[in-house]
Amino acid sequence: MSKISPMDLSFFLLENTSRQMHMTAYQLFKVPARQKNAFVAKVVKTYRESEVATPFNQKLKWLGKNVASWQVVKPDLNYHVRHVAVPTPGTFKQFYELVSFLNTPLLDRDQPPWECYIIEGLEDNHIAIMIKVHHALVDGGAALRLFRQSMSDSAKDKTIRAIWMPSKEKAPRRKRSRATESQMKKLLSSFGKLPSDIVGASTEFAKMGAQALKLRPKERALPFGAKKTIFNNVSKSSARRYANCEISLAEVKAISKKTGTTINDVVTTVIDDALHHYLKQNKKSIDVPLVSLMAMSLRTPGEEASGNQVSVELVPMGQPTASIGQRLQQVHESIVGVKARSKRLPTSVRMFYSMFIFGSSALADFSSKLEAIPSANLVISNMVGPKERLYMGGFPMVAFQGLPIVPPGGGLNVTFASFNKDICLAVGAAPEAVGDPYLLIQDILKSFEKLKKVTLKKQITAKKR
């Protein structure tokens, strides 16, 4: 058995039937009609006969109340790999309905917590491969790297691989400390051995306290300091709604270069602007900036440790009445400030602080009083994907999209990842928070056009599906 970190365990402890904690993504492939049946059969056979590497060969073993470890097992691939089809005529609307249906149930904790669906029957000879993986197994950035390793950059390569199969190239593995005893005790006891960590933690929390008492200028968003919006409406069931779009990576880079900001700043600004427009349309405007919960990677180059290697930060975004250009600079300055403060702290302190923030967000699920004082309004996640065209079995991947996890204590997650020439952006929401994510996607595309107009002085239509 191997130990499980406090953060990884928290994803299990916070999970219930109305709050799933698994990540889901799907790939779309274009396959000629005459080769479609053979390709699907080969994928199913290869996947079900494959070798399974860590962490996909681990299942949860409870050692006591709220204490667990990973147990290595041999997964039953006939259980984990499922072959399904979209009913005729196989429209993308039917596909999205099927994906939402398949994504709703919790993963079986008596099995390694992941599932794969090979989906055929889609119009225009498309084949989809959908993966559900519990967030405790791996974080989004690492999952994206596993997807990349399973793909080829050449149509001549006929290899078929899955993300759970052993890596073709073994990157240097860096040792990572894991928790023992009751999960939080180990993390706290490590502070006793690291005086600088205690100083860092106490200094940071002292600053937060002084800021809350207005004894020092505001430097960061505080836990329970966001203003409640409709995006904070907690999910009352397992129902989820999804929508997605693609925007040009080249255009985002052009805006970033011209304004001295980052790709993350640009996309976050567009999301922020669209959220305020959505609130205004629904007559739910607020007079203070929205606060996003953002994940920031703690991984070092080449590190392949399983589990989650991220910290989370509360990031105040732009003023409600700011122009799109002003909003970009406000978001940029806010993210730069948050990153600078976080980098001053040791990794162990950042992870402890992240658990504190994550826990404060989750408390709203258990208390109606705390629901009125959220720590953040939504989750925004950003991942860097492959820049090149990718293939599997010789056929091109034409789309890659995620179905974001709806966060504890709220109802909205907007996730984006670069892929080839686009940024793929996805919205995951509880119906109580966003009634129609498609409308929010349209607002995001309009905000992107607005930002291009004021920065690039021209309008280029963003792609959408």
FIKE-841373 format. One record per residue (C-alpha): x negated, y, z. Coordinates in pm, whole numbers, plus 50000, padded with zeros to 5 digits. Example, Ala and Ser with C-alpha at 12.3 -4.5 7.8 and 13.67 -1.06 7.14 Angstrom:
2
<drendren east="48770" north="49550" up="50780"/>
<drendren east="48633" north="49894" up="50714"/>
END
This chain:
465
<drendren east="50000" north="50000" up="50000"/>
<drendren east="49890" north="50360" up="49943"/>
<drendren east="49989" north="50662" up="50145"/>
<drendren east="50238" north="50922" up="50031"/>
<drendren east="50182" north="51293" up="50084"/>
<drendren east="50428" north="51509" up="50280"/>
<drendren east="50527" north="51703" up="49968"/>
<drendren east="50587" north="51386" up="49764"/>
<drendren east="50793" north="51235" up="50047"/>
<drendren east="51001" north="51552" up="50074"/>
<drendren east="51143" north="51487" up="49728"/>
<drendren east="51294" north="51164" up="49862"/>
<drendren east="51408" north="51312" up="50192"/>
<drendren east="51589" north="51600" up="50023"/>
<drendren east="51758" north="51382" up="49761"/>
<drendren east="52123" north="51281" up="49766"/>
<drendren east="52395" north="51202" up="49511"/>
<drendren east="52458" north="51571" up="49438"/>
<drendren east="52089" north="51667" up="49440"/>
<drendren east="51881" north="51445" up="49210"/>
<drendren east="51504" north="51475" up="49239"/>
<drendren east="51395" north="51310" up="48916"/>
<drendren east="51242" north="51481" up="48613"/>
<drendren east="51377" north="51397" up="48269"/>
<drendren east="51243" north="51470" up="47922"/>
<drendren east="51313" north="51341" up="47575"/>
<drendren east="51119" north="51322" up="47251"/>
<drendren east="51279" north="51326" up="46906"/>
<drendren east="51120" north="51141" up="46614"/>
<drendren east="51208" north="51157" up="46245"/>
<drendren east="51203" north="50812" up="46083"/>
<drendren east="51298" north="50723" up="45721"/>
<drendren east="51625" north="50527" up="45704"/>
<drendren east="51465" north="50216" up="45556"/>
<drendren east="51213" north="50195" up="45844"/>
<drendren east="51438" north="50300" up="46131"/>
<drendren east="51555" north="49957" up="46251"/>
<drendren east="51205" north="49808" up="46238"/>
<drendren east="51059" north="50107" up="46425"/>
<drendren east="51317" north="50090" up="46705"/>
<drendren east="51270" north="49715" up="46744"/>
<drendren east="50893" north="49758" up="46761"/>
<drendren east="50918" north="50034" up="47023"/>
<drendren east="51150" north="49826" up="47243"/>
<drendren east="50929" north="49515" up="47212"/>
<drendren east="50604" north="49706" up="47275"/>
<drendren east="50743" north="49891" up="47575"/>
<drendren east="50887" north="49578" up="47738"/>
<drendren east="50564" north="49381" up="47692"/>
<drendren east="50327" north="49657" up="47799"/>
<drendren east="50092" north="49687" up="48094"/>
<drendren east="50199" north="49931" up="48365"/>
<drendren east="49947" north="50163" up="48530"/>
<drendren east="49962" north="50362" up="48853"/>
<drendren east="50182" north="50541" up="48958"/>
<drendren east="50451" north="50364" up="48753"/>
<drendren east="50387" north="50035" up="48934"/>
<drendren east="50470" north="50183" up="49277"/>
<drendren east="50793" north="50170" up="49472"/>
<drendren east="50886" north="50332" up="49801"/>
<drendren east="50846" north="50128" up="50120"/>
<drendren east="50990" north="50278" up="50438"/>
<drendren east="50776" north="50224" up="50747"/>
<drendren east="51009" north="50399" up="50988"/>
<drendren east="51237" north="50700" up="51007"/>
<drendren east="51114" north="50954" up="50752"/>
<drendren east="50781" north="50770" up="50719"/>
<drendren east="50694" north="50580" up="50401"/>
<drendren east="50417" north="50448" up="50179"/>
<drendren east="50385" north="50341" up="49818"/>
<drendren east="50392" north="49966" up="49755"/>
<drendren east="50231" north="49833" up="49436"/>
<drendren east="50457" north="49587" up="49250"/>
<drendren east="50496" north="49438" up="48903"/>
<drendren east="50782" north="49629" up="48737"/>
<drendren east="51055" north="49440" up="48551"/>
<drendren east="51032" north="49616" up="48213"/>
<drendren east="51359" north="49463" up="48094"/>
<drendren east="51516" north="49670" up="48372"/>
<drendren east="51314" north="49988" up="48321"/>
<drendren east="51329" north="50000" up="47939"/>
<drendren east="51684" north="50035" up="47805"/>
<drendren east="51800" north="50034" up="47443"/>
<drendren east="52116" north="50238" up="47374"/>
<drendren east="52287" north="50410" up="47081"/>
<drendren east="52489" north="50725" up="47023"/>
<drendren east="52839" north="50643" up="46889"/>
<drendren east="52913" north="50717" up="46523"/>
<drendren east="52872" north="50975" up="46371"/>
<drendren east="52581" north="51042" up="46610"/>
<drendren east="52591" north="51421" up="46629"/>
<drendren east="52354" north="51613" up="46851"/>
<drendren east="52653" north="51719" up="47061"/>
<drendren east="52719" north="51351" up="47130"/>
<drendren east="52349" north="51303" up="47202"/>
<drendren east="52345" north="51584" up="47463"/>
<drendren east="52657" north="51436" up="47625"/>
<drendren east="52488" north="51093" up="47643"/>
<drendren east="52167" north="51238" up="47783"/>
<drendren east="52361" north="51427" up="48053"/>
<drendren east="52549" north="51108" up="48142"/>
<drendren east="52232" north="50897" up="48163"/>
<drendren east="52055" north="51163" up="48370"/>
<drendren east="52323" north="51185" up="48640"/>
<drendren east="52268" north="50867" up="48851"/>
<drendren east="51991" north="50851" up="49110"/>
<drendren east="51695" north="50625" up="49040"/>
<drendren east="51700" north="50291" up="49223"/>
<drendren east="51468" north="50311" up="49526"/>
<drendren east="51428" north="49933" up="49530"/>
<drendren east="51245" north="49965" up="49198"/>
<drendren east="50955" north="50187" up="49087"/>
<drendren east="51149" north="50515" up="49041"/>
<drendren east="51149" north="50560" up="48665"/>
<drendren east="51356" north="50460" up="48361"/>
<drendren east="51310" north="50481" up="47984"/>
<drendren east="51585" north="50495" up="47719"/>
<drendren east="51527" north="50431" up="47349"/>
<drendren east="51824" north="50602" up="47183"/>
<drendren east="51921" north="50535" up="46822"/>
<drendren east="52226" north="50620" up="46610"/>
<drendren east="52143" north="50990" up="46584"/>
<drendren east="52228" north="51180" up="46269"/>
<drendren east="51966" north="51249" up="46003"/>
<drendren east="51756" north="50942" up="46101"/>
<drendren east="51641" north="51075" up="46437"/>
<drendren east="51528" north="50846" up="46719"/>
<drendren east="51506" north="50969" up="47080"/>
<drendren east="51297" north="50842" up="47369"/>
<drendren east="51414" north="50969" up="47708"/>
<drendren east="51216" north="50924" up="48031"/>
<drendren east="51344" north="50969" up="48388"/>
<drendren east="51068" north="50986" up="48652"/>
<drendren east="51107" north="51069" up="49018"/>
<drendren east="50929" north="51390" up="49111"/>
<drendren east="50758" north="51207" up="49399"/>
<drendren east="50562" north="50995" up="49148"/>
<drendren east="50408" north="51278" up="48948"/>
<drendren east="50442" north="51653" up="48894"/>
<drendren east="50546" north="51814" up="48567"/>
<drendren east="50199" north="51916" up="48455"/>
<drendren east="50057" north="51567" up="48502"/>
<drendren east="50362" north="51413" up="48331"/>
<drendren east="50304" north="51636" up="48030"/>
<drendren east="49943" north="51519" up="48009"/>
<drendren east="50059" north="51157" up="48022"/>
<drendren east="50297" north="51228" up="47734"/>
<drendren east="50009" north="51375" up="47537"/>
<drendren east="49787" north="51073" up="47603"/>
<drendren east="50059" north="50841" up="47472"/>
<drendren east="50074" north="51023" up="47139"/>
<drendren east="49847" north="51032" up="46834"/>
<drendren east="49742" north="51334" up="46629"/>
<drendren east="49735" north="51131" up="46305"/>
<drendren east="50014" north="50983" up="46095"/>
<drendren east="49772" north="50706" up="45999"/>
<drendren east="49762" north="50578" up="46356"/>
<drendren east="50044" north="50322" up="46388"/>
<drendren east="49990" north="50265" up="46761"/>
<drendren east="50293" north="50275" up="46991"/>
<drendren east="50223" north="50373" up="47349"/>
<drendren east="50426" north="50471" up="47655"/>
<drendren east="50336" north="50715" up="47933"/>
<drendren east="50321" north="50433" up="48190"/>
<drendren east="50057" north="50237" up="47999"/>
<drendren east="49689" north="50264" up="48106"/>
<drendren east="49509" north="50564" up="47962"/>
<drendren east="49290" north="50505" up="47656"/>
<drendren east="49026" north="50737" up="47800"/>
<drendren east="48941" north="50733" up="48168"/>
<drendren east="48889" north="51087" up="48290"/>
<drendren east="48677" north="51148" up="48602"/>
<drendren east="48890" north="51072" up="48904"/>
<drendren east="48868" north="51309" up="49195"/>
<drendren east="48941" north="51185" up="49544"/>
<drendren east="49245" north="51336" up="49700"/>
<drendren east="49329" north="51335" up="50067"/>
<drendren east="49661" north="51177" up="50154"/>
<drendren east="49870" north="51192" up="50465"/>
<drendren east="49877" north="50934" up="50744"/>
<drendren east="50098" north="50886" up="51052"/>
<drendren east="50417" north="51088" up="51041"/>
<drendren east="50362" north="51287" up="50726"/>
<drendren east="50345" north="51637" up="50867"/>
<drendren east="50119" north="51547" up="51163"/>
<drendren east="49824" north="51459" up="50940"/>
<drendren east="49843" north="51787" up="50756"/>
<drendren east="49866" north="51983" up="51079"/>
<drendren east="49584" north="51787" up="51244"/>
<drendren east="49356" north="51868" up="50953"/>
<drendren east="49388" north="52235" up="51040"/>
<drendren east="49216" north="52161" up="51371"/>
<drendren east="48909" north="52045" up="51180"/>
<drendren east="48907" north="52344" up="50948"/>
<drendren east="48885" north="52671" up="51145"/>
<drendren east="48881" north="52878" up="50828"/>
<drendren east="49211" north="52718" up="50725"/>
<drendren east="49371" north="52817" up="51055"/>
<drendren east="49247" north="53172" up="51014"/>
<drendren east="49382" north="53181" up="50660"/>
<drendren east="49720" north="53044" up="50760"/>
<drendren east="49760" north="53263" up="51069"/>
<drendren east="49650" north="53572" up="50878"/>
<drendren east="49897" north="53503" up="50597"/>
<drendren east="50190" north="53441" up="50832"/>
<drendren east="50094" north="53747" up="51038"/>
<drendren east="50107" north="53958" up="50722"/>
<drendren east="50447" north="53815" up="50638"/>
<drendren east="50572" north="53897" up="50989"/>
<drendren east="50439" north="54252" up="50973"/>
<drendren east="50596" north="54298" up="50633"/>
<drendren east="50932" north="54172" up="50761"/>
<drendren east="50913" north="54427" up="51046"/>
<drendren east="50821" north="54694" up="50791"/>
<drendren east="50484" north="54750" up="50962"/>
<drendren east="50296" north="54709" up="50634"/>
<drendren east="50374" north="54766" up="50263"/>
<drendren east="50568" north="54495" up="50083"/>
<drendren east="50322" north="54254" up="49917"/>
<drendren east="50531" north="53948" up="49845"/>
<drendren east="50880" north="53803" up="49858"/>
<drendren east="50960" north="53661" up="50202"/>
<drendren east="51146" north="53341" up="50287"/>
<drendren east="51519" north="53414" up="50325"/>
<drendren east="51453" north="53754" up="50164"/>
<drendren east="51627" north="53719" up="49826"/>
<drendren east="51973" north="53858" up="49760"/>
<drendren east="52233" north="53588" up="49702"/>
<drendren east="52366" north="53564" up="49346"/>
<drendren east="52584" north="53319" up="49157"/>
<drendren east="52261" north="53138" up="49065"/>
<drendren east="52236" north="53037" up="49432"/>
<drendren east="52567" north="52853" up="49433"/>
<drendren east="52486" north="52506" up="49564"/>
<drendren east="52590" north="52205" up="49360"/>
<drendren east="52891" north="52024" up="49505"/>
<drendren east="52860" north="51718" up="49284"/>
<drendren east="52615" north="51533" up="49060"/>
<drendren east="52742" north="51720" up="48753"/>
<drendren east="52474" north="51911" up="48560"/>
<drendren east="52474" north="52127" up="48250"/>
<drendren east="52185" north="52177" up="48010"/>
<drendren east="52090" north="52393" up="47715"/>
<drendren east="51765" north="52461" up="47531"/>
<drendren east="51598" north="52661" up="47256"/>
<drendren east="51259" north="52722" up="47095"/>
<drendren east="51079" north="53053" up="47054"/>
<drendren east="50769" north="53118" up="46848"/>
<drendren east="50445" north="53068" up="47040"/>
<drendren east="50260" north="53291" up="46790"/>
<drendren east="50500" north="53579" up="46858"/>
<drendren east="50472" north="53533" up="47233"/>
<drendren east="50092" north="53538" up="47203"/>
<drendren east="50109" north="53854" up="46990"/>
<drendren east="50316" north="54030" up="47258"/>
<drendren east="50081" north="53904" up="47529"/>
<drendren east="49773" north="54031" up="47345"/>
<drendren east="49922" north="54370" up="47266"/>
<drendren east="50045" north="54435" up="47623"/>
<drendren east="49751" north="54288" up="47817"/>
<drendren east="49972" north="54027" up="47982"/>
<drendren east="49991" north="53647" up="47976"/>
<drendren east="50218" north="53403" up="47793"/>
<drendren east="50375" north="53319" up="48129"/>
<drendren east="50440" north="53690" up="48196"/>
<drendren east="50612" north="53735" up="47858"/>
<drendren east="50844" north="53435" up="47886"/>
<drendren east="50923" north="53507" up="48253"/>
<drendren east="51014" north="53864" up="48157"/>
<drendren east="51249" north="53745" up="47885"/>
<drendren east="51415" north="53505" up="48130"/>
<drendren east="51445" north="53777" up="48395"/>
<drendren east="51600" north="54024" up="48151"/>
<drendren east="51849" north="53762" up="48030"/>
<drendren east="51947" north="53670" up="48387"/>
<drendren east="52035" north="54031" up="48469"/>
<drendren east="52238" north="54054" up="48148"/>
<drendren east="52418" north="53730" up="48238"/>
<drendren east="52498" north="53867" up="48585"/>
<drendren east="52628" north="54190" up="48433"/>
<drendren east="52849" north="54002" up="48187"/>
<drendren east="52997" north="53809" up="48478"/>
<drendren east="53038" north="54130" up="48685"/>
<drendren east="52794" north="53996" up="48945"/>
<drendren east="52508" north="54246" up="48908"/>
<drendren east="52263" north="54306" up="49193"/>
<drendren east="52059" north="54615" up="49283"/>
<drendren east="51729" north="54444" up="49375"/>
<drendren east="51486" north="54224" up="49180"/>
<drendren east="51557" north="53856" up="49141"/>
<drendren east="51309" north="53623" up="49314"/>
<drendren east="51182" north="53312" up="49139"/>
<drendren east="51028" north="53005" up="49295"/>
<drendren east="50726" north="52928" up="49076"/>
<drendren east="50498" north="52625" up="49080"/>
<drendren east="50124" north="52687" up="49045"/>
<drendren east="49892" north="52394" up="48974"/>
<drendren east="49618" north="52295" up="49220"/>
<drendren east="49468" north="52034" up="48987"/>
<drendren east="49109" north="52061" up="48871"/>
<drendren east="49013" north="51983" up="48509"/>
<drendren east="49010" north="51608" up="48447"/>
<drendren east="49194" north="51524" up="48768"/>
<drendren east="49446" north="51243" up="48724"/>
<drendren east="49570" north="51188" up="49079"/>
<drendren east="49935" north="51088" up="49096"/>
<drendren east="50192" north="51269" up="49306"/>
<drendren east="50222" north="51646" up="49319"/>
<drendren east="49920" north="51877" up="49303"/>
<drendren east="50099" north="52211" up="49308"/>
<drendren east="50172" north="52500" up="49535"/>
<drendren east="50490" north="52701" up="49515"/>
<drendren east="50519" north="53077" up="49543"/>
<drendren east="50800" north="53329" up="49577"/>
<drendren east="50766" north="53581" up="49295"/>
<drendren east="50978" north="53900" up="49286"/>
<drendren east="51051" north="53994" up="48925"/>
<drendren east="51156" north="54316" up="48752"/>
<drendren east="51388" north="54589" up="48874"/>
<drendren east="51750" north="54543" up="48761"/>
<drendren east="51758" north="54871" up="48565"/>
<drendren east="51408" north="54844" up="48413"/>
<drendren east="51365" north="54861" up="48038"/>
<drendren east="51228" north="54547" up="47877"/>
<drendren east="50882" north="54705" up="47845"/>
<drendren east="50882" north="54822" up="48207"/>
<drendren east="51006" north="54481" up="48317"/>
<drendren east="50711" north="54309" up="48149"/>
<drendren east="50460" north="54523" up="48340"/>
<drendren east="50647" north="54473" up="48669"/>
<drendren east="50654" north="54096" up="48624"/>
<drendren east="50286" north="54093" up="48523"/>
<drendren east="50179" north="54294" up="48830"/>
<drendren east="50390" north="54077" up="49060"/>
<drendren east="50247" north="53747" up="48932"/>
<drendren east="49889" north="53879" up="48937"/>
<drendren east="49936" north="53989" up="49298"/>
<drendren east="50086" north="53658" up="49410"/>
<drendren east="49807" north="53457" up="49243"/>
<drendren east="49535" north="53677" up="49393"/>
<drendren east="49671" north="53635" up="49745"/>
<drendren east="49718" north="53260" up="49702"/>
<drendren east="49365" north="53202" up="49571"/>
<drendren east="49222" north="53350" up="49890"/>
<drendren east="49370" north="53060" up="50087"/>
<drendren east="49232" north="52703" up="50113"/>
<drendren east="49425" north="52434" up="49926"/>
<drendren east="49551" north="52272" up="50247"/>
<drendren east="49701" north="52601" up="50363"/>
<drendren east="49862" north="52660" up="50024"/>
<drendren east="50023" north="52316" up="50035"/>
<drendren east="50147" north="52373" up="50391"/>
<drendren east="50288" north="52713" up="50293"/>
<drendren east="50450" north="52552" up="49986"/>
<drendren east="50626" north="52296" up="50204"/>
<drendren east="50746" north="52579" up="50428"/>
<drendren east="50884" north="52770" up="50129"/>
<drendren east="51032" north="52456" up="49974"/>
<drendren east="51194" north="52366" up="50305"/>
<drendren east="51336" north="52714" up="50354"/>
<drendren east="51501" north="52690" up="50012"/>
<drendren east="51653" north="52351" up="50096"/>
<drendren east="51807" north="52464" up="50426"/>
<drendren east="52090" north="52639" up="50241"/>
<drendren east="52227" north="52295" up="50150"/>
<drendren east="52286" north="52226" up="50518"/>
<drendren east="52404" north="52562" up="50651"/>
<drendren east="52659" north="52802" up="50506"/>
<drendren east="52497" north="53084" up="50705"/>
<drendren east="52157" north="53021" up="50548"/>
<drendren east="52320" north="52992" up="50205"/>
<drendren east="52387" north="53366" up="50231"/>
<drendren east="52015" north="53448" up="50275"/>
<drendren east="51826" north="53246" up="50011"/>
<drendren east="51451" north="53248" up="49969"/>
<drendren east="51472" north="53248" up="49587"/>
<drendren east="51738" north="53285" up="49319"/>
<drendren east="51607" north="53022" up="49079"/>
<drendren east="51312" north="52803" up="48986"/>
<drendren east="51094" north="52895" up="48687"/>
<drendren east="50840" north="52635" up="48571"/>
<drendren east="50572" north="52677" up="48306"/>
<drendren east="50360" north="52400" up="48154"/>
<drendren east="50100" north="52395" up="47876"/>
<drendren east="50167" north="52127" up="47617"/>
<drendren east="49982" north="52003" up="47308"/>
<drendren east="49900" north="52252" up="47034"/>
<drendren east="49885" north="52003" up="46747"/>
<drendren east="50140" north="51797" up="46555"/>
<drendren east="50191" north="51462" up="46729"/>
<drendren east="50291" north="51117" up="46607"/>
<drendren east="50391" north="50779" up="46744"/>
<drendren east="50376" north="50467" up="46530"/>
<drendren east="50295" north="50693" up="46234"/>
<drendren east="50613" north="50901" up="46264"/>
<drendren east="50620" north="51271" up="46367"/>
<drendren east="50761" north="51399" up="46693"/>
<drendren east="50989" north="51684" up="46589"/>
<drendren east="51108" north="51802" up="46932"/>
<drendren east="51023" north="51771" up="47299"/>
<drendren east="51261" north="51896" up="47567"/>
<drendren east="51309" north="51861" up="47940"/>
<drendren east="51618" north="51848" up="48157"/>
<drendren east="51513" north="52061" up="48456"/>
<drendren east="51587" north="51956" up="48814"/>
<drendren east="51843" north="52176" up="48986"/>
<drendren east="51657" north="52297" up="49297"/>
<drendren east="51759" north="52250" up="49662"/>
<drendren east="51954" north="52543" up="49796"/>
<drendren east="52043" north="52670" up="49450"/>
<drendren east="52181" north="52591" up="49113"/>
<drendren east="51942" north="52706" up="48838"/>
<drendren east="51609" north="52595" up="48695"/>
<drendren east="51453" north="52737" up="48379"/>
<drendren east="51155" north="52538" up="48252"/>
<drendren east="50938" north="52609" up="47950"/>
<drendren east="50643" north="52434" up="47789"/>
<drendren east="50434" north="52506" up="47483"/>
<drendren east="50452" north="52244" up="47211"/>
<drendren east="50282" north="52274" up="46872"/>
<drendren east="50392" north="52612" up="46733"/>
<drendren east="50679" north="52674" up="46974"/>
<drendren east="50763" north="52730" up="47335"/>
<drendren east="51038" north="52485" up="47427"/>
<drendren east="51265" north="52641" up="47688"/>
<drendren east="51529" north="52448" up="47881"/>
<drendren east="51797" north="52545" up="48131"/>
<drendren east="51929" north="52304" up="48392"/>
<drendren east="52216" north="52423" up="48609"/>
<drendren east="52490" north="52324" up="48845"/>
<drendren east="52832" north="52420" up="48700"/>
<drendren east="52894" north="52630" up="49012"/>
<drendren east="52588" north="52846" up="48930"/>
<drendren east="52596" north="52875" up="48549"/>
<drendren east="52924" north="52785" up="48385"/>
<drendren east="52782" north="52778" up="48033"/>
<drendren east="52402" north="52748" up="48000"/>
<drendren east="52438" north="52792" up="47623"/>
<drendren east="52542" north="53156" up="47684"/>
<drendren east="52236" north="53208" up="47903"/>
<drendren east="52018" north="53063" up="47625"/>
<drendren east="52171" north="53313" up="47383"/>
<drendren east="52089" north="53594" up="47626"/>
<drendren east="51728" north="53469" up="47646"/>
<drendren east="51696" north="53474" up="47267"/>
<drendren east="51843" north="53828" up="47255"/>
<drendren east="51602" north="53947" up="47523"/>
<drendren east="51312" north="53798" up="47329"/>
<drendren east="51420" north="53987" up="47017"/>
<drendren east="51444" north="54306" up="47224"/>
<drendren east="51094" north="54260" up="47363"/>
<drendren east="50953" north="54193" up="47016"/>
<drendren east="51120" north="54507" up="46884"/>
<drendren east="50960" north="54736" up="47143"/>
<drendren east="50618" north="54569" up="47141"/>
<drendren east="50565" north="54442" up="46786"/>
<drendren east="50790" north="54704" up="46621"/>
<drendren east="50967" north="54443" up="46416"/>
<drendren east="51228" north="54174" up="46454"/>
<drendren east="51170" north="53811" up="46365"/>
<drendren east="51452" north="53570" up="46429"/>
<drendren east="51372" north="53311" up="46698"/>
<drendren east="51449" north="52952" up="46613"/>
<drendren east="51739" north="52790" up="46792"/>
<drendren east="51925" north="52465" up="46781"/>
END
